[in-house]
Amino acid sequence: MIRRKCAALGTALLTAGALATTTHDAAAAEETCSYTSSTDRPVLTYVNTGPSVKQAQCLSNVWGGVPKLAVDGVFDSATSKKIIWIQGCHGLDRTGVVEENTWQVLYHPALDCYDPYPG
């Protein structure tokens, strides 16, 4: 409940421009992670492989959190665990499936996450 209120406040502040991130931030992530186009956003699940998985892994590393993922293009348990954490940080269902909403937060993450990374 508190997280949702904080998320709502953050959204309001972003809308007001008080905490606005620049499009340069998204461009920097896209420049750093250039395994696929930012418009290529297939649904990814456990055991998928390929450049889209590399893109999701790279973006999750730019976003933050520990540990950093190996950008190897294999959607393994470490990738799933980090995606679930990122989804929780953004108030999404913790499915571990990278779908449109998860791609959106990978390219445009929240400013901070108060969920501890699962050990």
HELIX and SHEET records of a PDB file:
HELIX    1   1 ILE A    2  ALA A   16  1                                  15    
HELIX    2   2 THR A   23  THR A   32  1                                  10    
HELIX    3   3 PRO A   51  TRP A   63  1                                  13    
HELIX    4   4 SER A   77  CYS A   89  1                                  13    
HELIX    5   5 GLU A  100  TYR A  107  1                                   8    
END                                                                             
